[in-house]
Amino acid sequence: MESEREAARRAIKRRNWLAHLWREWIVESRRPIATAFARPIPDTWKNDDLTAAWLGHSTVLINFFGVTILTDPVLFPRIGIRLPFLTIGPKRLTEPALTFAELPPIDLILLSHAHFDHIDRRTLKLFPESTRVITASRTRDLLRGTKFCEVIELAWNESVLLTPRGCALEIRALQPKHWGARLQYDVHRGYNSYVILRNNRRIIYGSDTANTDAFAKLNDGEPYDLAIMGIGAYDPWIWAHSTPEQAVAMADAAGAASQSNASPAHSPNRQNGSRCVRSARPLFCHANMRDPVQLAKSQTPKPQIPGKIKIPRSRGQDRIGRRLRRWAR
């Protein structure tokens, strides 16, 4: 028998969910998406160097000495559950720095875990058969309907050697401090961070992680050229995400040099219920500067991220809102 306290909690959750739906479909649907503050030009990148550009959220485009890598691609205005002509989920704050048509041919996609803001099936279905994917264990089923020539699942501490277009590349998976469920109950799914190796150069793609010593264990005395560390959503979910200071500390502990070039990953692109989403500063690619890593930039001025937008509502919208509130009581 449900207690009075449990019934009250359920009622509160229902009211919160209705308020969220009301905001998403009446207010958020009409909020404009800010233009990207920088637009890289991948056609100008050299194949004898390491170049990286943050495209938004956890999507980073990397030219690793001629091998083109894309992390957790999400390029549409919303992520979430896809219905005919409609996606139920959070809306972007800022558009991606490149559209799919502006991307160079992608050799390899790295998928860290199954959350909707990291495995976006709608975006992944755009890629052709020439692209390979490396993903976390027990997430292959989410890629049904895509055209990839090869899908490789990696568990923690596993690695794979690839030769896209004859270029040798090694990918190693490690365990971050996060979780992998896409929905509420599929907790069996894996979740990864990665180390990428080529031409005796190394990149860390941390993706989502709370503060952990897993990256310090990577330190073997040799420097890493680039550490892409995610921030954002740490308030209130500090147990699964890191603050900017923690991200820098983990990159330092791994062996990235003390000098850094800043370029964000998993910073404010969506409203997801976190108070830090609007306030977190864009961060971080932490780069070793023995040979400067090219972090693609442009002279495009940085726009203001839209704050609260007041939208005049019709009498009909007010009437619907009152009915929803009465139903939730």
N, C-alpha and C positions, 0 to 999 in steps of 0.2 A: 504494500500500500504506500503510495507517494505521500511523504510528509508535507506539512504546510511550507516548510523552508525550501524543500526541493521544488515544490510547485511555484513558489515565488521566484526562485532562480530561473526556472524554465520560462516564466513569463517575462522576466527581464531580458533573457537572451532573445526571445521572440520580438520584443520591442526594439532591441538594438539591431536585430537583423532587418526589421522593417524600416527603421531609420536609415540603415545603410543602403537598402534598395532604393529608398526615396531619394537619397543624395545622388546615388550613381546614375539613376535614370532621369531625374528631373534637373539636377544641377550639373553633375559631371558630364552628362551627355552633351551639354551646350558649352562647356568650358573649352576655349581654344587650346591647342597644344603648341607650346613655345617652339620656335625654330631652334635648330642645333647651333651652339655657340661657335663651332668650328667644323669645317668640312675638309677632310684630307683628300689628297689626289693620289690614289694608289698607282696610277700610271707613271708617276714620276719617281717611284721608289726603285732603288737599285737592288739587284739580285745578289750582290756580293756584300750585303750588309744586313743588319737586324733593324727592322722598322716596325713600329707598333702604333696603332691609333685606337682610341676608345670611341666606340660608336654609340654607346648608351647602355645603361644598366650593367649587365655582365658581358656584353658583347664587345670583344676586342678583336680587331683585325691585325694580323701579324704577318709580315714577310720575313721568314727566317732563312736567310741565305737562299732565296729562290723558291722556298716552299711556303705556300700561302695557307695560313691557319685562321680559323674563325672560332671563337669561343662562345658557347651558349647563345646562338643567334635568335634575337627577338626583334622583329622589324615592323610589326603591325601596331595600330593605335591602342588595341586592348589585348590583354591576355586573359585566359580563363576557359570556361566550358563553351565549346563552339556549338551553336545551334544554326539552323538554316537562316542565313542573312543576319546573324546576330551572335556576338560573343559576350557572355556573362562574366564579367571580371573587371579588375582595375584598369583605368585609363592612363596612358602615358602623361607625364608632365611635359617632357621634351621629346621632339621627334628624333629618330636616329640620325646620326651624322651622315650616313649613306643609305640610299634605298637599295633594294635588291638589284635593280638594274645597274646601279653604279658600282657594285662590287666587282672585283677582278675574279677570274676563275678560282674557285676554292678547292684546294687539294685535300684538306682535312678539317673536319669539324670536331671540336672537343665539347662533349656534354658532361657536365659535372654531376647533376642529379635531376630528379624527376619533377621538381616543382614547376608550376606553370610558367614562371618567369625565367626558367632555364631551358626546359624542353617545350618549345612552342611548336606544336605539330603543324600549324598553319604556315609558319615560316619554313620549317624543314621540308615541307612538300614542294617548295619552289626549287630546290637544288637538283641538278642533273645527275646522271649516272656516273659521271666522272669523279664525283666527290665521295670520299670515305668518311666514316664516323667512328669515333671512339667514345664509348659511353660507360656509365657505371654498371655494375652487375645487376642483373634482373630488371633491366629497363628496356631491353630489346623490343618487347611487345609494344611499346609506345611508338615505335618507328614504323609500324605497319602502314602501308600505303605510300611510303616514300620511295625514291628512286635510287638510293645510294648503291654504289657498286659493292660496298663491303661495310658491314656493321660489326664492330669488335667490342665486346664487353671486357672491361678490366676490373678485377677485384683489387683490394688493397695489396700493395707490395708486388703486384704483377706488372710486367712490362711487355712491350711489343716493338719489334723492329719493322719499319715500313720503308718502302722505296718509291714514293710517288714521283712519277716522271724520271726515275733513275736517281733521285736524290735521297740519300740515306737519312733516316730520322728515327729516333727512339722516343717512346712515350712511357713514362712510369707513373703508376697511380699510387697515391698515399691517402691516408685516412685523416680528413679534417674533423673538426668538432661541430657536427651539424646533424641533419637527419634527412631521410630520403623519400618519405611517403609523399605521393602525389595527391591522394585523397586521405580520408581519415584513417582507413584501416590497412592500406597496403604498405605497412611498415617494413616489409621484407626487402624493399628496394635499396640498392646501394647508393653511396654518395662519395664523390672523389674530389681530391685536388690532384694536380698533375705536375710532373717535371718533364720538360721537353728538351731533348739534346740533339745537337747537330753541329758538325765542324768544331768539336771541342768547346762549344758554347752552350749555355744552359739558361732556361727560362722556368720560372715557377708560375703556374696559374693556380692561385689559392681558392678562387671562387668564394662561396659562402662558408665561413667558419667562425666559431668563437675563438677566444684566446686559447692556444694550445701549444705544447712543446713539440708537436709533430714536425714543425718546420725547423726548429733548432736541431733536431736529429738528422736533418739533411746536411748540416754543416760538416764538410769533410776537409776544410782548410782551403778549398778552391772556391773562388767567388762565383756567384750567379750573376749573369748579365742583366737580368730583368726579373723582378718579382711583382706579379699583378695580384694585389690583395684587395678583397672586397670589403666595403664598409656599408653602413646603412642598416636600418631596421634593428639597431642594437638597443633601442628603447621602445618597448619593454623587453625585447627578446635577446638580452645580453648572453643568455646561455647558448645561443646558436649563431650569433653574429658578433663582430668585433668593432670596437671604436677605432677612429683614425689612429690614435696613439698606440693601441694594441696592434693594429695592422703594420705600422712602422716597426714596432718592436719585433714582431714575428719575422718580417723581412730582414731586419738586422741580424736576428738570431740565426737565420738560415745561411747567412754569408753574403747577402747583397751588400754592396759598398755603402759607406755612410753618406756619400753624395747621392742625390736623387733627382730624377725628373718626375714631375707629378702629372698623372693622368688617371682619371677616375675609373673605378669598377664597382658595380653594385651601389652606386650613389644615387641621389634622388631622381628617379625617373617615373615613379608611380606612387600614388597614395595607397598605402597598404595598412593603414591603421597605426602606423608608428609615428610618434611625435617627432622622431629625428628625421623623417623623410624629407621635410622641407628645409631643415636647418643643417643637415650634415654637409660638410664641405667636400667638393669633388676630390677624390683621391683614388688610388695610389698606384702608380707603377714605380717601384723602387729599383733604380738601375745602377749597375756597376759601370763605372766610368773609365775603365782601362782603355776601351775604345768606345766613344760615346754611342749609345743606342739612340737611334733617331725616333723621337716621339713626335708623330706628325702633328703639326699645328697649322693654324691659318690666322689671318689678320681679321677674321670676321668678329665684330664686337659681340660680347657676351650679352644675351638678352636677360631680362628679368624673368625669373620663374613666376608664373602667375600665382597670386595669392588667392584669398577668398574673393570670389566674383559674385556680385549681387546681380541676380537675374530676375527681372520682373515676372511674376507668375500671374496667370489668368485666374479668374474666379473658379473655373473648372478644376484647375490644379489644386487650389486651396481646398475645394470641397472634397477632392480625392484624398488629400492629406488628412483632413479631419476624420474621414471614414476609416482610414488605416489606423489612426491613433485610437479611435474608439474600439476598433476590432481587437487591437493589441492589449487592451486593458483586461 
